[in-house]
């Protein structure tokens, strides 16, 4: 499916950019804990962030935050055609592949997942993913995953090959038959995502999961997932590691150091482990909707959540910023199926 030489994997326009470029830094009061060091040649700074398609008037603020954070690779969600063009205007040395630009969906809310790479990263191939592997799930025949929701890129970071996926499974809001249809579509989208990523390494996913990641079971105890139509989604996120090989980067980072976990538990004994989205209107419920998932060979050095900084820029989701360690391997080893 993702063989480097396969026809249909589209290269991103633009020359190879192996030389780092100094992005303009803007004077705003934002605390950024992950700071690049000269010896960080085996690490990748990875950002995932839902931009919020309905606040396009504030896209400049969002791009400025990306400039300050200086990720190597960013998995973005809810990127419209207008937003994609604005990112390219503001970051001409960076490369962006936006799934909505490969979709017939039109209209004010039209958006998709996207992958943005810094000038220090070479992009081998990128494409919106044709969903596969979901056909065994019964339900409404019209509730099909859509390709603009999942984007894949093969990139080279400091000479190391890395597969990157930005995903945005749809929500299942609503009631009655429409809710049932949305649940089927959401479950099928997760099935397609698992079919895509299973067994591939090194690989990182950044996603707005549209799932209550820490709310379906006691967040500090062994996972106990309730039965129901959306159980396969929580299974993918929490207990599916043995099948697809991916783990939640934040949980991995927290549980590896007891003092980190104890600090979070003392402040939020009922969860969530971190807040990236608040639902419920006048009855707010904090959730961790946004997640970074990593394959076995990626080491999680640090994870930061930026809910307040994200809202200040117009998004309704907090970003997740992870510093990941790359094992040395042949950069020619690509995403195969």
C-alpha positions as CSV (number, residue, x, y, z in Angstrom):
1,X,0.0,0.0,0.0
2,X,2.8,2.4,0.8
3,X,5.7,1.0,-1.1
4,X,8.0,3.9,-1.9
5,X,7.9,3.1,-5.6
6,X,4.2,2.4,-5.8
7,X,2.2,4.5,-8.2
8,X,-0.3,6.6,-6.4
9,X,1.8,7.7,-3.5
10,X,2.1,11.4,-4.3
11,X,5.3,13.4,-3.6
12,X,4.9,16.7,-2.1
13,X,5.8,19.6,-4.3
14,X,9.1,21.4,-3.4
15,X,12.8,20.6,-3.3
16,X,14.5,18.5,-0.7
17,X,15.1,20.6,2.4
18,X,17.8,18.9,4.4
19,X,19.2,22.2,5.8
20,X,17.4,23.6,8.9
21,X,15.9,27.0,8.6
22,X,15.4,29.5,11.4
23,X,11.7,30.3,11.6
24,X,10.7,33.7,12.8
25,X,9.9,33.7,16.5
26,X,7.1,35.9,17.8
27,X,7.1,37.7,21.1
28,X,4.2,36.1,22.9
29,X,4.0,34.9,26.5
30,X,3.8,31.2,25.9
31,X,5.8,28.8,28.0
32,X,7.5,26.1,25.9
33,X,9.2,23.4,27.8
34,X,10.5,21.3,25.0
35,X,13.6,23.1,23.8
36,X,15.9,21.7,21.0
37,X,19.4,21.0,22.0
38,X,22.4,20.8,19.6
39,X,22.9,17.1,20.5
40,X,19.3,16.1,19.7
41,X,20.1,14.4,16.4
42,X,18.3,11.2,17.3
43,X,15.1,12.8,18.3
44,X,12.0,14.1,16.6
45,X,9.7,16.8,17.9
46,X,6.2,15.8,17.1
47,X,3.0,17.9,17.4
48,X,-0.6,16.9,16.9
49,X,-3.3,19.6,17.0
50,X,-6.9,20.1,15.8
51,X,-6.9,23.6,14.3
52,X,-10.7,24.1,14.5
53,X,-12.0,24.7,11.0
54,X,-14.6,27.4,12.2
55,X,-12.0,29.9,13.4
56,X,-10.1,30.4,10.2
57,X,-9.9,34.1,10.9
58,X,-7.4,33.3,13.6
59,X,-5.2,31.0,11.5
60,X,-2.3,33.4,11.7
61,X,-2.2,33.0,15.5
62,X,-2.2,29.2,15.1
63,X,0.7,29.3,12.7
64,X,2.6,31.7,15.0
65,X,2.3,29.1,17.8
66,X,3.6,26.4,15.5
67,X,6.6,28.6,14.7
68,X,7.3,29.1,18.4
69,X,7.0,25.4,19.2
70,X,9.2,24.4,16.2
71,X,8.1,20.8,15.7
72,X,9.9,18.7,13.1
73,X,6.6,17.1,12.1
74,X,3.0,18.2,12.9
75,X,-0.2,16.2,12.4
76,X,-3.0,18.6,12.0
77,X,-6.8,18.1,11.9
78,X,-9.6,20.3,10.7
79,X,-7.5,21.9,8.0
80,X,-9.6,23.6,5.3
81,X,-8.4,24.6,1.8
82,X,-8.2,28.2,3.0
83,X,-6.2,27.2,6.1
84,X,-3.8,25.1,4.0
85,X,-3.1,28.0,1.7
86,X,-2.5,30.3,4.7
87,X,-0.1,27.9,6.3
88,X,1.9,27.8,3.0
89,X,1.9,31.6,2.8
90,X,3.2,32.0,6.3
91,X,5.6,29.0,6.2
92,X,7.0,29.0,2.7
93,X,10.0,26.8,3.7
94,X,7.8,24.1,5.2
95,X,5.9,21.4,3.4
96,X,2.2,20.7,3.9
97,X,0.0,17.9,2.6
98,X,-3.7,18.5,3.3
99,X,-6.2,15.7,2.8
100,X,-9.1,18.1,2.0
101,X,-7.3,19.1,-1.2
102,X,-7.8,15.5,-2.4
103,X,-11.5,15.4,-1.6
104,X,-14.6,16.5,-3.4
105,X,-16.1,17.8,-0.2
106,X,-17.0,21.5,-0.5
107,X,-18.6,24.0,1.7
108,X,-17.8,26.1,4.8
109,X,-17.0,23.2,7.0
110,X,-15.0,21.2,4.5
111,X,-11.8,20.0,6.2
112,X,-9.4,17.1,6.6
113,X,-6.3,15.8,8.3
114,X,-2.9,17.2,7.2
115,X,0.8,16.7,7.8
116,X,3.2,19.7,8.1
117,X,7.0,19.2,8.1
118,X,9.7,21.7,9.0
119,X,12.6,22.6,6.6
120,X,14.8,20.1,8.5
121,X,12.7,17.2,7.3
122,X,12.7,15.5,3.9
123,X,9.3,14.2,2.7
124,X,9.6,11.0,0.6
125,X,5.9,10.5,-0.2
126,X,2.5,11.7,1.2
127,X,-1.1,11.0,0.4
128,X,-4.6,10.8,1.7
129,X,-5.4,7.2,2.6
130,X,-8.1,5.2,0.9
131,X,-9.8,3.4,3.8
132,X,-9.5,-0.4,3.7
133,X,-10.1,-3.2,6.2
134,X,-13.5,-2.0,7.5
135,X,-15.9,-4.0,5.2
136,X,-16.4,-6.7,7.8
137,X,-18.3,-4.3,10.1
138,X,-22.0,-4.4,9.6
139,X,-24.4,-1.5,9.5
140,X,-25.6,1.3,7.2
141,X,-24.0,0.9,3.8
142,X,-23.7,4.6,3.4
143,X,-21.7,5.0,6.7
144,X,-18.3,4.8,5.0
145,X,-14.9,6.3,6.2
146,X,-13.7,9.2,4.1
147,X,-10.1,9.5,2.8
148,X,-9.6,13.1,3.8
149,X,-9.7,12.1,7.5
150,X,-6.5,10.1,7.3
151,X,-3.2,11.3,5.8
152,X,0.1,9.4,5.7
153,X,3.6,10.6,4.9
154,X,7.0,8.9,4.8
155,X,9.7,11.3,6.1
156,X,13.4,11.4,6.8
157,X,14.4,13.0,10.1
158,X,18.1,13.3,10.8
159,X,18.7,10.5,8.3
160,X,16.1,8.2,9.9
161,X,13.0,7.0,8.2
162,X,9.7,7.7,10.0
163,X,6.1,6.9,9.0
164,X,3.6,9.6,10.1
165,X,-0.2,9.4,10.2
166,X,-2.6,12.3,11.0
167,X,-6.1,11.0,11.7
168,X,-9.4,12.5,12.6
169,X,-12.1,9.8,13.1
170,X,-15.5,11.5,12.9
171,X,-17.7,12.1,16.0
172,X,-20.8,10.2,16.7
173,X,-23.0,13.0,18.0
174,X,-26.7,13.0,17.4
175,X,-29.6,10.8,18.3
176,X,-31.8,8.1,16.9
177,X,-30.9,6.6,13.5
178,X,-28.5,9.4,12.6
179,X,-26.5,8.6,15.8
180,X,-26.4,4.9,15.0
181,X,-25.2,5.7,11.5
182,X,-22.4,7.9,12.9
183,X,-21.3,5.3,15.3
184,X,-21.0,2.7,12.5
185,X,-19.0,5.2,10.4
186,X,-16.7,6.0,13.4
187,X,-16.1,2.3,14.2
188,X,-15.3,1.6,10.5
189,X,-12.9,4.5,10.4
190,X,-11.0,3.1,13.4
191,X,-11.0,-0.4,11.7
192,X,-9.4,1.2,8.6
193,X,-6.9,3.0,10.7
194,X,-5.8,-0.2,12.4
195,X,-5.6,-1.9,9.1
196,X,-3.3,0.8,7.9
197,X,-0.8,1.0,10.8
198,X,-0.7,-2.5,12.2
199,X,2.8,-3.9,12.4
200,X,4.7,-0.9,11.0
201,X,7.7,0.5,12.8
202,X,8.9,3.3,13.3
203,X,5.5,5.0,13.1
204,X,3.7,7.8,14.9
205,X,0.1,8.8,14.8
206,X,-1.3,12.2,15.8
207,X,-5.0,12.3,16.1
208,X,-8.1,13.9,17.4
209,X,-9.6,10.6,18.5
210,X,-13.2,11.9,19.1
211,X,-13.1,9.5,22.1
212,X,-13.2,9.9,25.9
213,X,-9.8,8.3,26.3
214,X,-9.6,8.6,30.1
215,X,-13.3,8.5,30.9
216,X,-14.3,5.0,29.9
217,X,-12.5,3.3,32.8
218,X,-10.7,4.3,36.0
219,X,-7.7,6.3,34.6
220,X,-5.2,5.1,37.2
221,X,-6.2,1.5,37.3
222,X,-6.2,-1.5,34.9
223,X,-8.3,-0.8,31.8
224,X,-11.9,-2.1,32.1
225,X,-13.8,-1.1,28.9
226,X,-17.5,-1.1,29.0
227,X,-19.5,-3.1,26.4
228,X,-21.3,-1.1,23.8
229,X,-21.3,-0.1,20.1
230,X,-18.2,2.0,20.5
231,X,-16.1,-0.5,22.4
232,X,-13.9,-1.3,19.4
233,X,-12.7,2.4,19.5
234,X,-11.6,2.2,23.1
235,X,-10.1,-1.1,22.4
236,X,-7.9,0.4,19.7
237,X,-6.8,3.3,22.0
238,X,-6.3,1.4,25.3
239,X,-6.0,-2.3,25.0
240,X,-5.2,-2.9,21.3
241,X,-1.4,-2.7,21.6
242,X,-0.8,-6.5,21.1
243,X,-2.7,-6.3,17.8
244,X,-1.5,-3.1,16.2
245,X,1.8,-2.5,18.1
246,X,1.0,1.1,19.1
247,X,0.9,2.6,22.6
248,X,-0.3,5.9,24.0
249,X,2.8,8.1,24.2
250,X,1.5,10.1,27.2
251,X,0.5,7.0,29.3
252,X,3.9,5.5,28.4
253,X,5.7,8.6,29.6
254,X,3.6,9.0,32.8
255,X,3.8,5.4,33.9
256,X,7.5,5.2,33.4
257,X,8.2,7.7,36.2
258,X,6.1,7.2,39.3
259,X,6.6,10.8,40.5
260,X,5.0,12.2,37.3
261,X,2.0,9.9,37.7
262,X,1.6,10.8,41.3
263,X,1.6,14.5,40.6
264,X,-1.2,14.1,38.0
265,X,-3.2,11.9,40.2
266,X,-2.9,14.3,43.2
267,X,-4.4,17.1,41.1
268,X,-7.0,15.1,39.1
269,X,-7.9,12.0,41.1
270,X,-10.9,11.3,38.9
271,X,-9.1,12.1,35.6
272,X,-8.6,13.0,32.9
273,X,-4.8,12.5,32.7
274,X,-4.7,15.7,30.7
275,X,-7.3,18.0,29.2
276,X,-7.3,18.6,25.5
277,X,-11.0,19.3,25.0
278,X,-14.0,20.3,27.1
279,X,-17.5,19.2,26.1
280,X,-20.9,19.8,27.7
281,X,-21.6,23.5,27.2
282,X,-22.8,24.9,30.5
283,X,-22.0,21.5,32.2
284,X,-18.4,21.2,31.2
285,X,-16.6,17.9,31.2
286,X,-12.9,17.9,30.5
287,X,-11.5,15.1,28.3
288,X,-8.4,13.9,26.7
289,X,-9.5,13.6,23.1
290,X,-6.2,14.2,21.4
291,X,-3.4,11.6,21.5
292,X,0.0,10.6,20.1
293,X,0.5,6.9,19.5
294,X,3.9,5.4,18.8
295,X,5.3,2.1,17.6
296,X,7.7,-0.1,19.6
297,X,11.0,1.4,18.5
298,X,10.1,5.0,19.4
299,X,11.1,6.1,22.8
300,X,9.0,8.8,24.5
301,X,11.3,11.4,26.1
302,X,8.7,14.0,27.0
303,X,5.1,15.0,26.4
304,X,3.5,18.4,26.8
305,X,-0.2,19.4,26.6
306,X,-1.0,23.0,25.6
307,X,-4.7,23.5,26.1
308,X,-4.6,27.2,27.3
309,X,-2.1,28.2,24.6
310,X,-4.3,26.5,21.9
311,X,-7.5,28.2,23.0
312,X,-5.7,31.6,23.0
313,X,-5.1,31.0,19.2
314,X,-8.7,30.1,18.4
315,X,-8.7,26.3,18.6
316,X,-11.1,24.4,20.8
317,X,-8.6,21.5,21.2
318,X,-5.3,21.5,23.1
319,X,-2.2,20.5,21.2
320,X,-0.1,17.5,22.3
321,X,3.7,17.9,21.8
322,X,6.0,14.9,22.1
323,X,9.7,14.5,22.0
324,X,10.4,11.0,20.5
325,X,13.7,9.1,20.2
326,X,14.4,7.4,16.9
327,X,16.3,4.1,16.7
328,X,19.0,4.1,14.0
329,X,18.0,2.1,11.0
330,X,18.3,2.1,7.2
331,X,16.3,5.1,6.0
332,X,15.4,3.1,2.9
333,X,13.2,0.8,4.9
334,X,9.7,2.2,4.0
335,X,6.1,1.6,4.8
336,X,5.3,-1.8,3.1
337,X,2.2,-3.9,2.9
